Amino acid sequence: MARNLFRSLSYGLAAVACLATFNTAAQAGPPLICHPYEIGDAKSLPWGGRAWRDVKKEYDLNRLPDDTLALLGPETPVIVRMETLRRATVYAVWSVYDREVDYKVHDLRVANDLLARLERRAAEARGKGKLEALALFDMGFLAECYRQSVHESKAGALTRGIDGYGAVAKAINLGGGDPEMEFAAALITMWPKRETHARHRQKAIAGAEADGLLARNLPERFEK
């Protein structure tokens, strides 16, 4: 009973942090989860509203792995991939612990299946240039979303020992320094703060001059 109470309190506090606002543009709470990415009319997983945990209550969770991979095609922009993987995490992981989501998920079976499939896809894409970069990015970003969605004691088992940030960093190198991937890396290294955060942040900001989608997302995340 005490453990359940602690778990409820932990996720209640995290949810409050997600909803908190400051006088600056930077938001509180796990930065990969608690603020939707602006993707315009791009297609992503079904969603019920504009808030960060507005899942579609009638969505069949068993479809999540297939639906997610179908949305992560080679032409899908990185920020759209980020929003799709964020939504997948809210459905498959956050909903297990946060009762306020009002979406009944009792275990992490689907979450584990999705990450395992992305892991296999990354292995199969080795040596395939852009495809390898995107596959590594998807696997790494999802692992980091999972990591920010559970208590530290559960993160290692859930992420299958994957170094999510390391995979994203490798994807950046393979992709020639994609600024949207730099944006993702800046968010990963923001919480908890890492020494590489400032470098990723600067590269994302510089790249936004030629990337309208990235430019629309930066003010919501970083102070000017």
VEXKOLGU-20378 format. One line per 3 residues: their letters; for each residue x, y, z of C-alpha. Coordinates in steps of 0.001 Angstrom, whole numbers, plus 524288, in hexadecimal, padded with zeros to 5 digits. Layout:
REM VEXKOLGU-20378
A) X:Y:Z ~ ... $
REM end
This chain:
REM VEXKOLGU-20378
MAR) 80000:80000:80000 ~ 80B06:80959:80371 ~ 811B0:8062D:7F68C $
NLF) 8054B:8092C:7EEDE ~ 803A1:815E2:7F634 ~ 811AE:819BE:7F34F $
RSL) 80FE5:8166F:7E4FD ~ 8036A:81E7E:7E41D ~ 809D6:829FF:7EAD7 $
SYG) 815DC:82931:7E217 ~ 80DFA:829B3:7D59E ~ 804BC:833BD:7DB23 $
LAA) 8103C:83CB4:7DDCA ~ 815E2:83A19:7D055 ~ 808E4:83D86:7CA25 $
VAC) 8082D:84A1F:7D1E9 ~ 815E4:84D5B:7CD62 ~ 811BC:84AFB:7BF53 $
LAT) 8069E:8548A:7C0CD ~ 80EBB:85EF2:7C793 ~ 812A1:86B26:7C01A $
FNT) 81CFA:8757B:7C212 ~ 81EF6:8836C:7BDAB ~ 828EE:87E2F:7B404 $
AAQ) 82674:8752C:7A898 ~ 82D21:8697D:7AEDF ~ 823A9:85FAE:7B4EC $
AGP) 824A9:8574F:7C113 ~ 82344:8489E:7C1DE ~ 828D8:83DED:7B91C $
PLI) 82B63:845B5:7AC9C ~ 82963:83A48:7A33E ~ 81BCA:8373B:7A85F $
CHP) 814C1:842D9:7AE13 ~ 813A7:84C0F:7A297 ~ 80E33:84841:7953F $
YEI) 8164C:84B82:78955 ~ 8104A:85458:77F12 ~ 80EB5:84C20:772B9 $
GDA) 80431:8538D:76B5A ~ 7FBCF:84A86:76309 ~ 8059A:83F5E:762FA $
KSL) 80041:831EC:76611 ~ 8035F:82BD0:7732D ~ 7FD10:8226A:77CC7 $
PWG) 7EEBA:82523:77FF2 ~ 7ED45:82FA4:78A3E ~ 7E1B7:83503:791B1 $
GRA) 7E540:84356:7936E ~ 7F022:84D41:794A0 ~ 7F512:84A19:7A250 $
WRD) 8012F:841C8:7A463 ~ 7F9CA:835C3:7A974 ~ 7ED26:836D2:7A1A4 $
VKK) 7ED12:828D4:79CDA ~ 7E1D3:823EB:79488 ~ 7DAA7:81B58:79E39 $
EYD) 7D548:811DD:79425 ~ 7E288:80F4C:78DDB ~ 7E62D:800DD:78D6F $
LNR) 7F37A:80012:79403 ~ 7F66D:7F329:78D41 ~ 7F7A8:7FAD7:78092 $
LPD) 8020C:803E9:7860B ~ 80E74:7FCFF:78141 ~ 80951:7FB35:7735F $
DTL) 80388:808E5:772B9 ~ 80FD0:80F3A:77812 ~ 81916:8087F:76EAD $
ALL) 81025:80BA5:7633D ~ 81103:81A0F:766C4 ~ 81FE3:819F8:76799 $
GPE) 822AA:81952:7591B ~ 82F3C:81E98:7530E ~ 828AE:82B47:74EC8 $
TPV) 822A3:82E5D:75C15 ~ 82900:83A95:761F7 ~ 8308F:83877:76E78 $
IVR) 827B2:84122:776B4 ~ 81BC5:83995:77203 ~ 822E3:82D2D:775F0 $
MET) 8254D:83338:7834E ~ 816E2:83644:78555 ~ 812E9:828AA:780D4 $
LRR) 81C6F:8224C:78A48 ~ 81841:82B7D:79532 ~ 80A0C:82799:7931E $
ATV) 80DC6:81942:792A7 ~ 8147D:81AD9:79FC7 ~ 808B4:8215D:7A5F2 $
YAV) 80008:8164D:7A120 ~ 808D5:80AE1:7A472 ~ 81095:80F55:7B060 $
WSV) 80B71:81BA8:7B6C8 ~ 7FD85:81672:7B6DA ~ 801B5:80ADF:7BF27 $
YDR) 80528:813CB:7CA72 ~ 7FD91:82074:7C8DE ~ 7EF29:81EC0:7CC05 $
EVD) 7EC10:82C53:7C6E5 ~ 7EE4E:82781:7B90F ~ 7E1BA:81F8B:7BA74 $
YKV) 7E663:814FF:7B126 ~ 7E6D7:8074E:7B6AF ~ 7F42B:8011D:7B4B0 $
HDL) 7F842:7F6C6:7BE7A ~ 805CB:7F2A4:7BA04 ~ 81145:7F653:7B166 $
RVA) 80FA1:7EB66:7A76E ~ 80CBF:7F46B:79BEE ~ 81760:7FDF2:7A002 $
NDL) 8215C:7F2FC:7A01D ~ 81CB0:7EDEC:792F2 ~ 81DCF:7FB46:78C84 $
LAR) 82B98:7FDC4:7914A ~ 82FEA:7F009:78D8F ~ 82AD6:7F20E:77FC5 $
LER) 831E5:7FEFE:77E80 ~ 83E30:7F88A:7839C ~ 83D37:7EDDD:77945 $
RAA) 83AB6:7F7E8:76EA6 ~ 846E7:7FF6E:7729F ~ 84F02:7F305:771D2 $
EAR) 84998:7EFDA:76451 ~ 84C83:7FDAD:75F71 ~ 85B1E:7FD50:76244 $
GKG) 8630A:802A1:7570D ~ 85729:80875:7503A ~ 85A3F:816D7:751FA $
KLE) 84E45:81F12:75499 ~ 84617:8132F:75810 ~ 84FDF:80F5B:76284 $
ALA) 85026:81D2C:767EE ~ 8415A:81DD1:768F0 ~ 8401E:81033:76EA5 $
LFD) 84A5D:81338:778FE ~ 843C9:8200E:77C07 ~ 83667:819CF:77DD2 $
MGF) 83BA7:80F23:7869F ~ 843BE:8188B:78EB4 ~ 83960:822F2:79007 $
LAE) 82F09:8191D:79441 ~ 83856:81358:79E4D ~ 83AA9:820E8:7A3EA $
CYR) 82BFE:823A0:7A420 ~ 82A26:81714:7ABBD ~ 8352D:81ABE:7B4F7 $
QSV) 82EAA:827BB:7B825 ~ 82190:82114:7BA73 ~ 824FE:817AC:7C56D $
HES) 82C0A:817CC:7D254 ~ 83ABA:81675:7D0F8 ~ 83A3D:808EC:7D722 $
KAG) 831CF:803E1:7CBE0 ~ 83876:80AFB:7C0A7 ~ 8433F:8012A:7BDF5 $
ALT) 83A1D:7F59B:7BC3D ~ 83063:7FD37:7B407 ~ 83A84:802D8:7AAC1 $
RGI) 840E1:7F580:7A8A6 ~ 84E3A:7FB39:7AC05 ~ 84DD3:8040F:7A003 $
DGY) 85602:81075:7A097 ~ 84BA5:81918:79A83 ~ 853B7:82570:79A64 $
GAV) 85F38:81E0B:7949E ~ 85686:8190A:78999 ~ 85162:826BE:786C9 $
AKA) 85F3C:82C47:786DE ~ 86380:821D7:77D22 ~ 857A4:824F8:774A8 $
INL) 85BB5:8333F:7748A ~ 86936:82F9D:76FBC ~ 863D2:82689:76550 $
GGG) 859D4:830B5:76115 ~ 86391:83BAC:75F67 ~ 85F47:8439A:76B29 $
DPE) 85099:84439:768DA ~ 84BDC:8500D:770D5 ~ 83F25:84973:774C5 $
MEF) 846FE:83E25:77A50 ~ 84F64:84834:78154 ~ 842BD:84D95:7870E $
AAA) 83F28:84009:78BEC ~ 84CB6:83E3C:791CF ~ 84BA2:84B62:7989A $
LIT) 83EE5:8471D:79EF8 ~ 84498:839FC:7A302 ~ 85048:84095:7A956 $
MWP) 84803:84B01:7AFE1 ~ 8425B:841D4:7BA48 ~ 84AF5:83E4A:7C0FF $
KRE) 8543C:848B9:7BBDE ~ 8604D:8439F:7B4DF ~ 86C71:84AC1:7B06C $
THA) 868B0:848C6:7A226 ~ 85B92:84FBA:7A39D ~ 86086:85D51:79FF4 $
RHR) 86727:85862:79394 ~ 85B02:85145:78ECD ~ 8528E:85CF0:7922E $
QKA) 85B34:8666F:78AA7 ~ 85B4B:85DBD:77E9C ~ 84C7F:85C4A:77F0E $
IAG) 84AA2:86AF4:77FF7 ~ 85411:86D61:774CD ~ 84D2E:86354:76C4E $
AEA) 83FCC:8693F:76EC1 ~ 842CF:87463:76569 ~ 8408B:86B12:75A0B $
DGL) 8367E:86224:7607C ~ 828F7:867C5:76298 ~ 823D7:85C42:76A73 $
LAR) 82F73:85CCF:7739A ~ 82E1E:86B90:774D5 ~ 81FFB:869FA:77947 $
NLP) 823E0:86063:783F8 ~ 82FCD:86723:789A9 ~ 8290A:87278:790C9 $
ERF) 820E3:868C4:79890 ~ 82CFE:861C9:79D56 ~ 8384B:86B23:79EE2 $
EK) 83A08:878D6:7A3ED ~ 83E72:88272:799B0 $
REM end
